[in-house]
Amino acid sequence: MDKKTIQHIAKLSNLHVDDEELSRFAHELSSILAYVSELNAVDTAGTEATGRAGEQTNVFRNDEAHAQDLELVAALVNAAPDKDDGYVKVKAIL
């Protein structure tokens, strides 16, 4: 990739690039494009497209209340300084 192309990309990106950076970016982008070219040369004709490398499944559980959870909620409500009919009362934030 030449310096003129790097300057064009920088202009499109609204970036200021000095001469030292032009040389470095030209070398780095050329290396990246060479690697992409190598990847494109790999035969993937028999490979199924995938979004993940490994098998993953979602783990779901039923949303069920347990006695331990209810005891914790009751303890928190009982410890609240201001409560009404099993609910904790808080000041309005509006």
Phi and psi in degrees as GROMACS dihedral restraints (atoms count N, CA, C in turn):
[ dihedral_restraints ]
;  ai    aj    ak    al  type     phi  dphi    fc
    3     4     5     6     1   -91.9    20    10
    4     5     6     7     1   169.4    20    10
    6     7     8     9     1   -65.7    20    10
    7     8     9    10     1   -32.9    20    10
    9    10    11    12     1   -63.5    20    10
   10    11    12    13     1   -40.6    20    10
   12    13    14    15     1   -66.3    20    10
   13    14    15    16     1   -41.1    20    10
   15    16    17    18     1   -62.3    20    10
   16    17    18    19     1   -42.5    20    10
   18    19    20    21     1   -61.4    20    10
   19    20    21    22     1   -40.1    20    10
   21    22    23    24     1   -64.3    20    10
   22    23    24    25     1   -44.2    20    10
   24    25    26    27     1   -63.0    20    10
   25    26    27    28     1   -42.7    20    10
   27    28    29    30     1   -62.1    20    10
   28    29    30    31     1   -41.5    20    10
   30    31    32    33     1   -64.1    20    10
   31    32    33    34     1   -43.8    20    10
   33    34    35    36     1   -62.6    20    10
   34    35    36    37     1   -32.4    20    10
   36    37    38    39     1   -87.8    20    10
   37    38    39    40     1    -1.8    20    10
   39    40    41    42     1    59.3    20    10
   40    41    42    43     1    43.9    20    10
   42    43    44    45     1  -116.4    20    10
   43    44    45    46     1   142.0    20    10
   45    46    47    48     1   -92.1    20    10
   46    47    48    49     1   125.8    20    10
   48    49    50    51     1  -127.4    20    10
   49    50    51    52     1   122.9    20    10
   51    52    53    54     1   -83.6    20    10
   52    53    54    55     1   175.6    20    10
   54    55    56    57     1   -61.1    20    10
   55    56    57    58     1   -39.5    20    10
   57    58    59    60     1   -63.3    20    10
   58    59    60    61     1   -42.6    20    10
   60    61    62    63     1   -68.6    20    10
   61    62    63    64     1   -34.3    20    10
   63    64    65    66     1   -57.7    20    10
   64    65    66    67     1   -46.6    20    10
   66    67    68    69     1   -63.1    20    10
   67    68    69    70     1   -45.3    20    10
   69    70    71    72     1   -65.1    20    10
   70    71    72    73     1   -46.4    20    10
   72    73    74    75     1   -65.3    20    10
   73    74    75    76     1   -36.8    20    10
   75    76    77    78     1   -60.7    20    10
   76    77    78    79     1   -43.9    20    10
   78    79    80    81     1   -65.9    20    10
   79    80    81    82     1   -47.4    20    10
   81    82    83    84     1   -64.8    20    10
   82    83    84    85     1   -44.8    20    10
   84    85    86    87     1   -67.1    20    10
   85    86    87    88     1   -34.8    20    10
   87    88    89    90     1   -62.6    20    10
   88    89    90    91     1   -40.8    20    10
   90    91    92    93     1   -64.3    20    10
   91    92    93    94     1   -41.9    20    10
   93    94    95    96     1   -63.7    20    10
   94    95    96    97     1   -45.7    20    10
   96    97    98    99     1   -65.5    20    10
   97    98    99   100     1   -34.2    20    10
   99   100   101   102     1   -65.0    20    10
  100   101   102   103     1   -40.9    20    10
  102   103   104   105     1   -66.4    20    10
  103   104   105   106     1   -41.2    20    10
  105   106   107   108     1   -62.2    20    10
  106   107   108   109     1   -38.0    20    10
  108   109   110   111     1   -62.0    20    10
  109   110   111   112     1   -40.8    20    10
  111   112   113   114     1   -61.5    20    10
  112   113   114   115     1   -42.6    20    10
  114   115   116   117     1   -64.2    20    10
  115   116   117   118     1   -38.3    20    10
  117   118   119   120     1   -66.8    20    10
  118   119   120   121     1   -23.8    20    10
  120   121   122   123     1   -77.4    20    10
  121   122   123   124     1   -14.1    20    10
  123   124   125   126     1   -72.3    20    10
  124   125   126   127     1   132.9    20    10
  126   127   128   129     1   -78.0    20    10
  127   128   129   130     1   112.7    20    10
  129   130   131   132     1  -117.5    20    10
  130   131   132   133     1    23.4    20    10
  132   133   134   135     1   -59.4    20    10
  133   134   135   136     1   -39.3    20    10
  135   136   137   138     1   -95.4    20    10
  136   137   138   139     1    11.7    20    10
  138   139   140   141     1   -99.4    20    10
  139   140   141   142     1   128.6    20    10
  141   142   143   144     1   -77.1    20    10
  142   143   144   145     1   136.2    20    10
  144   145   146   147     1   -66.0    20    10
  145   146   147   148     1   143.3    20    10
  147   148   149   150     1  -147.2    20    10
  148   149   150   151     1   153.6    20    10
  150   151   152   153     1   -97.6    20    10
  151   152   153   154     1   -11.7    20    10
  153   154   155   156     1  -136.5    20    10
  154   155   156   157     1   151.6    20    10
  156   157   158   159     1   -83.3    20    10
  157   158   159   160     1   -29.7    20    10
  159   160   161   162     1  -121.8    20    10
  160   161   162   163     1   166.1    20    10
  162   163   164   165     1   -75.8    20    10
  163   164   165   166     1   124.5    20    10
  165   166   167   168     1  -135.1    20    10
  166   167   168   169     1   139.3    20    10
  168   169   170   171     1  -132.6    20    10
  169   170   171   172     1   149.9    20    10
  171   172   173   174     1   -74.0    20    10
  172   173   174   175     1   141.6    20    10
  174   175   176   177     1  -107.0    20    10
  175   176   177   178     1   114.1    20    10
  177   178   179   180     1  -111.2    20    10
  178   179   180   181     1   151.3    20    10
  180   181   182   183     1  -133.0    20    10
  181   182   183   184     1   155.1    20    10
  183   184   185   186     1   -69.4    20    10
  184   185   186   187     1   140.9    20    10
  186   187   188   189     1   -87.0    20    10
  187   188   189   190     1    88.4    20    10
  189   190   191   192     1  -120.1    20    10
  190   191   192   193     1   138.3    20    10
  192   193   194   195     1   -77.9    20    10
  193   194   195   196     1   140.1    20    10
  195   196   197   198     1  -115.1    20    10
  196   197   198   199     1   153.8    20    10
  198   199   200   201     1   -56.6    20    10
  199   200   201   202     1   -39.8    20    10
  201   202   203   204     1   -61.0    20    10
  202   203   204   205     1   -42.0    20    10
  204   205   206   207     1   -63.4    20    10
  205   206   207   208     1   -42.8    20    10
  207   208   209   210     1   -66.0    20    10
  208   209   210   211     1   -36.7    20    10
  210   211   212   213     1   -65.1    20    10
  211   212   213   214     1   -39.5    20    10
  213   214   215   216     1   -64.7    20    10
  214   215   216   217     1   -44.8    20    10
  216   217   218   219     1   -61.5    20    10
  217   218   219   220     1   -43.7    20    10
  219   220   221   222     1   -61.9    20    10
  220   221   222   223     1   -40.4    20    10
  222   223   224   225     1   -65.0    20    10
  223   224   225   226     1   -40.8    20    10
  225   226   227   228     1   -66.3    20    10
  226   227   228   229     1   -42.5    20    10
  228   229   230   231     1   -65.6    20    10
  229   230   231   232     1   -42.8    20    10
  231   232   233   234     1   -64.9    20    10
  232   233   234   235     1   -29.8    20    10
  234   235   236   237     1   -83.5    20    10
  235   236   237   238     1   -10.7    20    10
  237   238   239   240     1   -68.2    20    10
  238   239   240   241     1   141.3    20    10
  240   241   242   243     1   -69.6    20    10
  241   242   243   244     1   -28.8    20    10
  243   244   245   246     1  -134.9    20    10
  244   245   246   247     1   118.7    20    10
  246   247   248   249     1  -140.3    20    10
  247   248   249   250     1   160.1    20    10
  249   250   251   252     1  -149.2    20    10
  250   251   252   253     1   116.0    20    10
  252   253   254   255     1    53.9    20    10
  253   254   255   256     1    44.7    20    10
  255   256   257   258     1    84.9    20    10
  256   257   258   259     1     3.2    20    10
  258   259   260   261     1  -114.3    20    10
  259   260   261   262     1   149.4    20    10
  261   262   263   264     1   -85.8    20    10
  262   263   264   265     1   129.1    20    10
  264   265   266   267     1   -93.6    20    10
  265   266   267   268     1   134.3    20    10
  267   268   269   270     1  -129.4    20    10
  268   269   270   271     1   160.4    20    10
  270   271   272   273     1   -70.9    20    10
  271   272   273   274     1   147.9    20    10
  273   274   275   276     1   -65.9    20    10
  274   275   276   277     1   144.3    20    10
  276   277   278   279     1  -102.4    20    10
  277   278   279   280     1   -10.3    20    10
